[in-house]
Amino acid sequence: MVELTKIYTKGGDKGKTSLVDGSRREKHDPRIDAYGTVDETNSIIGLVRLQTSDAVDEMLSRIQNDLFDVGADLATPGENFEGGEMELRIQPIQVERLEAEIDTMNAALEPLKSFVLPGGEPAAAHLHLARTVARRAERAITLAMQSEPINPVALRYLNRLSDHFFVLSRYINAQGSGDVLWVPGANR
């Protein structure tokens, strides 16, 4: 369990931050950008949870916890992606849970007849925002992967998560009937 007794350390005052192993990186380092964007995604989920209840809130609670796992994984350099007592790594079972939830929600939805615009219920609109930020986190992870080993399951998790947010937004929007649909060329 993590115990924080002091919130500020002044260690970042010169533009660097520490990874799990104690090594220091520039705050604009691709790895730092990746887990910072994951944290941003998590913050948006906090906003969504203010507007949800019951089963949806339980799903989002698990996702928020998983996102901290992803952040810890991204903050841990090295090539041991199995994890261990001192290395927290995102696991395939966490991706599989997202897939199962996507499949369950999607089964209750009508097939799409157009692209969906962000909107509808406030929680759905915030989920679209979370989806786009999760996609940005994916891009940050792939950039970091170009220069060092990153757990590929972290990338898979974020990829599946953005799909999850999309399907959940449709589910919240009256199970798809409240979707705001794109009308190509409507304003020409």
WOVENGI-V745567 format. One record per residue. RES is the residue in three letters. BURIAL is # if it has 24 or more other ideal C-beta (glycine too) atoms within 12 Angstrom, else .. D_LAST is the distance of its C-alpha to the last C-alpha in Angstrom with 1 decimal. Layout:
<<RES | BURIAL | D_LAST> <RES | BURIAL | D_LAST>>
This chain:
<<MET | . | 57.4> <VAL | . | 55.9> <GLU | . | 57.7> <LEU | . | 56.3> <THR | . | 58.8> <LYS | . | 57.2> <ILE | . | 53.5> <TYR | . | 53.4> <THR | . | 55.3> <LYS | . | 54.3> <GLY | . | 54.0> <GLY | . | 50.3> <ASP | . | 51.0> <LYS | . | 51.1> <GLY | . | 47.8> <LYS | . | 49.3> <THR | # | 49.5> <SER | . | 51.7> <LEU | # | 51.1> <VAL | # | 53.1> <ASP | . | 55.8> <GLY | . | 56.3> <SER | . | 54.7> <ARG | . | 52.6> <ARG | # | 49.1> <GLU | . | 46.8> <LYS | . | 44.3> <HIS | . | 41.5> <ASP | # | 43.0> <PRO | # | 40.6> <ARG | # | 42.8> <ILE | # | 42.8> <ASP | # | 39.0> <ALA | # | 38.7> <TYR | # | 40.9> <GLY | # | 39.5> <THR | # | 36.0> <VAL | # | 37.7> <ASP | # | 39.2> <GLU | # | 35.9> <THR | # | 34.6> <ASN | # | 37.8> <SER | . | 37.3> <ILE | # | 33.9> <ILE | # | 35.7> <GLY | . | 38.1> <LEU | . | 35.3> <VAL | # | 34.2> <ARG | # | 37.8> <LEU | . | 38.0> <GLN | . | 35.6> <THR | # | 37.2> <SER | . | 40.6> <ASP | . | 42.9> <ALA | . | 41.9> <VAL | # | 38.6> <ASP | . | 40.5> <GLU | . | 43.2> <MET | # | 40.8> <LEU | # | 39.3> <SER | . | 42.8> <ARG | # | 43.8> <ILE | # | 40.6> <GLN | # | 41.4> <ASN | . | 44.9> <ASP | # | 43.7> <LEU | # | 41.5> <PHE | # | 44.7> <ASP | # | 46.3> <VAL | # | 43.5> <GLY | # | 44.0> <ALA | # | 47.7> <ASP | # | 47.3> <LEU | # | 45.1> <ALA | # | 47.6> <THR | # | 50.4> <PRO | # | 50.8> <GLY | . | 52.7> <GLU | . | 52.5> <ASN | . | 54.2> <PHE | # | 51.2> <GLU | . | 53.4> <GLY | # | 54.2> <GLY | . | 57.4> <GLU | . | 59.3> <MET | . | 58.1> <GLU | # | 54.7> <LEU | # | 52.0> <ARG | # | 49.5> <ILE | # | 46.6> <GLN | # | 47.8> <PRO | . | 46.2> <ILE | . | 47.1> <GLN | # | 44.6> <VAL | # | 41.8> <GLU | . | 43.1> <ARG | # | 43.1> <LEU | # | 39.4> <GLU | . | 38.8> <ALA | . | 40.9> <GLU | # | 39.0> <ILE | # | 35.6> <ASP | . | 37.0> <THR | . | 38.4> <MET | # | 35.2> <ASN | # | 33.0> <ALA | . | 35.3> <ALA | . | 34.5> <LEU | # | 30.7> <GLU | . | 28.7> <PRO | . | 27.1> <LEU | . | 23.5> <LYS | . | 20.8> <SER | . | 18.0> <PHE | . | 18.0> <VAL | # | 19.2> <LEU | . | 17.7> <PRO | # | 20.6> <GLY | . | 21.7> <GLY | # | 23.6> <GLU | # | 27.3> <PRO | . | 28.4> <ALA | # | 30.5> <ALA | # | 27.7> <ALA | # | 25.4> <HIS | # | 28.4> <LEU | # | 29.0> <HIS | # | 25.6> <LEU | # | 26.7> <ALA | # | 30.0> <ARG | # | 28.4> <THR | # | 26.6> <VAL | # | 29.8> <ALA | # | 31.9> <ARG | # | 29.7> <ARG | # | 30.5> <ALA | # | 34.1> <GLU | # | 34.0> <ARG | . | 32.8> <ALA | # | 35.6> <ILE | # | 38.1> <THR | # | 37.3> <LEU | . | 37.7> <ALA | # | 41.1> <MET | . | 42.1> <GLN | . | 42.0> <SER | . | 44.9> <GLU | . | 46.9> <PRO | . | 47.6> <ILE | # | 45.4> <ASN | # | 45.8> <PRO | # | 43.3> <VAL | # | 43.4> <ALA | # | 41.8> <LEU | # | 38.8> <ARG | # | 38.8> <TYR | # | 39.1> <LEU | # | 36.1> <ASN | # | 34.0> <ARG | # | 35.0> <LEU | # | 34.6> <SER | # | 30.9> <ASP | # | 30.6> <HIS | # | 32.9> <PHE | # | 30.8> <PHE | # | 27.7> <VAL | # | 29.7> <LEU | # | 31.5> <SER | # | 28.3> <ARG | # | 27.2> <TYR | # | 30.8> <ILE | # | 30.8> <ASN | # | 27.6> <ALA | . | 29.7> <GLN | . | 30.3> <GLY | # | 26.7> <SER | . | 25.9> <GLY | . | 24.6> <ASP | # | 22.2> <VAL | . | 18.8> <LEU | . | 16.7> <TRP | . | 13.6> <VAL | . | 10.9> <PRO | . | 9.3> <GLY | . | 5.6> <ALA | . | 5.9> <ASN | . | 3.8> <ARG | . | 0.0>>
